[in-house]
């Protein structure tokens, strides 16, 4: 779109399982965001393995290389698309661990600086009747606490095992429309935030009380 700021998003699923329902969901979201004019980095957390967060390890060795890679991706983006499974009513440990590592201060960046003002669109899929709604709800709170701007609308996909087919992925038209709508809204809000934000500004909202995990 002429005259509009370039928008870069990072998209990933909170799962490392090869046939993850949420990997299928985030692929659709990433494609839709690209169709809406964004440049999207679709990543797999399996390609960025991180140890369980350990303050002693951080003090002794600094941030692990996979963390630095993820930090740079997030920091240079306008927003995130995240699809999460639900584990016992919560989002998975692999996702929480990645978010914690990325939040750590580094160089001139303070705590949670990478997340400040990033626009976030959330999705979730599970075989259950709620479609990871509980996990998405908690993840929304987490991302707002980190200083992100989280879209009020989410996409949840119940009975994901009936909708996500292999190898075709998601073919259900109603689901595809919902995902495309969320991705477009994420891109549009990220573009609006980027257009309206003064140079070198950042939001500290949501970071009060943040500390070492």
N, C-alpha and C positions, 0 to 999 in steps of 0.2 A: 504494500500500500504506500503510494507516494507520499512523502513528507512525514510518515509515521516512523517512530523509533524501531530499530531492529530488536527483535525479541528472541532471546535464547532461553530454552527451558531444559531442565534435566528430568528425565522420566525413569522410574524404576519400580520394581515390585519388592515388597518386603518378604520375599521368599527366594530360596536358592534351589528349590525343587525344579527339575528339568521340565516336567509336565505341569507346572504350576498354573492353576486357573488365573491367578493374578498376573502372571507373566503374559498370558494371552490377553487379559484385559488391558494391561498397560501398553501393549503393542498397538491395540486399536486406538487408545487415547493418544499415543505419540503420533500416529499417522494423521489423526484428526487435527492435532495441533499444528502439524506441518501444513496441512491443507488450509488452515486458518492463517498461515503466513509466518509461523514461528520456525526457528531453527531448533531442532530437538536432539539432545544427546540421550539416547536410550541405552541405559547401562544395566548390568547384571551384578548384584552384590557379590555373587560367587567369584567374579573376576577381581574383586577388591577385598580379599580376606583380611579380617581384623581380629586381633586377640580381644578377649573380654577386657573392657576398660579396667585399667589398673593404674592408679595414681603414682605408685612407686615406679612402674615401668615407664610412665611418661616422664617422670622426673629424672630417671636414669638414662633413658635412650631418646627422649623426645617423641614426637608424633611418628607413628609408623608410615612408611611410604604409601600404602593404600589409603590411609587417612588423608595425607597431603594431596593425593590425586583427587579424592572425593571433595575435599575442601575447595580446591581450585575450580572444580566443575560447578559446585554450588555457588561459590563466591562470584563467579563470572556470569551467572545466569540471572534472569529476571524472575524466575519462579520454578516451581517443582510440580510434577505430577507423580503421585504415589498411590499404588494399589496395594492393599494389605490383606493378608489372610487374617483369621481370628483364631488365636490359641487361648482357650480357657477364658474367653471374654476380653482378651487383650490383644494388642498387636505383637508380632513375634520378637523374640530376643535379638535375632540378627538385625532387625530394623532398629530397635531401640539402641543397640550397641553402636551401630553406624551413626545414628543421630547424635549420640553422646560424644563420640570421637570427633565428629565434625564440629561440634560446638566448642571445642577447646581453644583457648587463645594461642596465637602463633604469630611471631614477628610483631608487627604493629597492630595486629588484629586482636581485639579484646574478646572476652567470653561471648559466645553466640554471635559474633560480628558477621559471620558468613550468612546467617539467616535473616538479618535485619531487613525488613521491608520486602522480603520475597513473597510473591503471590503463590499460593498453594491450592491445587485442586486434588481432592481425595476420592479414591474409589476403593471398593472392597468386594471380594467374592469368597463364598464358602458354600459347601454342600448343604448347610443348614437353612432354616426358614428365614433367618434374619439377614443373611447375605453379608456377614461380617460387620453389621451395623454397630455392634458394641465396640469392636476394635476401631472402627472409623471414628466413632464418637470420642474415644480416648485419644486417638491420634490427633484429632482436631485440637483438643486441649493442649497436647504436647507441642504442636507446631505453633499455636498462638503464644504459648509460654516462651518459645524460642525467639519470638519477635516477628513471626511471619504474618502475612495477611491471608487468612484462610477463607476460601469461598464458602458461602453458607450452604449451597447445594452440593450434594454428594451423589455418587452412583454406588449402589449396593446391588450385588448380584446373588440372590438366593438360588438354591438348587443348581449351583454352578456346574456340577457334573452332568446335568441334563442339557446345558446350554453351550458349554465349551466342548467342541468336538475336536478330535485329533485325526488328521493333521490340519483340518480346515480352520481351526480356531473358532472364533465367535461368528456365527452366521445369523443369529436371531436379530431381525430388523429392529424390534423395539429396543433391545439392548444397545444396538449400534447407534440408534438415534440419541439415546440418553448419554452415551459416552461422547459422541460428537458434540452434543450441546455443552457438556461440561468442559471439554477441551477448548471449544471456541470461547466460552466465558472466561476461562483461565487466561487465554492469550489476550483477549480484549481488556481484561482488568490489568494484566501485566503491562500492556501497552499504555493504558491510561496512567498507571502509576509512574511508569518511566517518563512519560511526557510531562507530568505535573511535578515530578520531584526536582528540587533545586540541586545543582551540582554538589557532589561530595556530601549529600545529606544521608542520614540513616536513622532508622527508628529504634529506640531503645524500649519501646512498648512491649511488655510481655516478658522482659528479661529480668525484672526485679526478683530477687530471691534465687536466681540461677546460681549454681555453684558446682563444685566438683562432684561428679556422679558417685 
